[in-house]
Amino acid sequence: MNTVHQFVPSGIKFGKHLTTHGRKAVILARRALGGFFPTIRKQALVFQAGKQRIKRPFHHHHIGGAQPLMTQDIIGGFEISLPQLEEQRRIAGILGAIDDKIENNRRINTNLELQAQALYKQWFVDFEFPNEEGKPYKSSGGKMVDSELGPIPDGWNNIRFSKFCHLSNDRVGGLCVSDYSITNNGITPRGQKYTKQLSQNRAENKLLRKGNLAFGMSRDILNWGIMKDEIGAVSPAYTVYTIGDIDVTYLELYIQSHIAYFRDLIKPAAREGQSIDKGVLNNKMLYYPPKHLLRAFLAIFNSISNNFCIKENETLTTLRDTLLPKLMNGEIITK
């Protein structure tokens, strides 16, 4: 049996108003958890606060037009239905265990990513890959030659982006594919952050395939990524490239390690965010190692990345979000 509680923010410091856009209403609820219901287990309310049961009233009760606002009086009048305290504790235990596993996986992933980036930097930025004797190449006197990108190891090549980046304007058409968004953290399923659809006409969205290089709308920070999933869709305003005879893992790590070099892809006049300067990208260059060295690097890199827990976290997140409404509505009873 659920009981009804009023959203009374007593003893909690809020700003004078709260915008209802995005997730800010949920952030408010999370910050104020301790003062709303002294008898309600904090963890259970955290899970509850992130769902439509609270977000919907936040979005439908506000003042203002172009910039909707939320006041303390409005928040104080909300009522939400919550399970009994003991049931909340059991729910919090189940969902909390899943969340703990997700967080632990995130820490593992972060550590592995740092290892992979450090390996790339050692081999392909500092040029201290192992030479024929297994010693660091550059510091052991390895031959360096001048290039347009500065000194590079003998036998390496500079390649212009126009040689391997090919603009793609393929559209979704009648295909049923998931939507994706692009930020400075890469390409992710759109549903993880947004509920608004990409465009009114889904058929016009651009098709994104595994290994594509894509750029989102950028202003101060370059939004870009390499597509890791098999297929998806992005906004028709985004810029998508197919990649030719270049390893996409090396390309991704190269851009990450030289991000300052690519900042001028953002047009100076970009105020609200706009697509990249394609001409500037075409003239960019990267240095590329010999095939045998790249194969050796990828063998080590893949052994690290195979331990990433990304897919497991996606499964756990889906499981948690599926269980949540069923537990809160009493469809699944804990014992």
Buried (B, 14 or more C-beta within 10 A) or exposed (E): EEEEBEBBBEEBEBEEBBBBEEEEBBEBBBEBBEEBBEEBBEBBBBBBBBBEBBBEBBBEBBEEEEEBBBBBEBBEEBEBEBBEEEBBBBBBEBBBEBBEBBEEBEEBBEEBEEBBBEBBBBBBEEBBBBBEEEEBBBEEEBEBEEEEBEEBBEEBEEBEBBEBBEEBEEBBEEEEBEBBBBBEEBBBBBEEEEEEEBBEEBEBBBBBBEBBBBBBBBEEBBBBBBBBBEBBBBBBBBBBBBBEEBBBBBBBBBBBBBEEBBEBBBBEEBEEBBBBBBEBBEEBBBBBBEEEBBEBBBEEBEEBBEEBBEEBBEEBBEEBBEBBBEBBEEEEEBE
